[in-house]
Amino acid sequence: EECGLLRAYTMRFEGCLVGYGLFALTAHPFYPSRKMATTYVFYVQPEHRGRAAVRFILWTDAELAREGAYAGGRQVRPACDYSRTLERLGYTLTERSYMKRFQ
């Protein structure tokens, strides 16, 4: 945060927090002159998913682009897979990630 790399955005309904996104805006490791936005956390309460969540995704994309990001990556958890929504918004599948806990 002290380096100015993190961006936090919130989604509110009638003044109450119903969603949030935390992104890192950093130089791309292979193209250091370009900034890349990486999602660390993105959540919308189930009752607010749908059009409002799509607007939130589009708004966060626009904010990150306004701050100089040339591209953004979003991870999708199997328990809450919104891949089809991302694809309709112009995202493309670039890789699948797996994780193994060691402890």
Buried (B, 14 or more C-beta within 10 A) or exposed (E): EEEEEEBEBEBEEEEEEBBBBBBBBBEBEEEEEEBBBBBEEBBBBEEBBEEBBBEBBEEBBEBBBEEEBEBBEBEBEEEEEBEEBBEEEEBEEEEEEEEEEEE
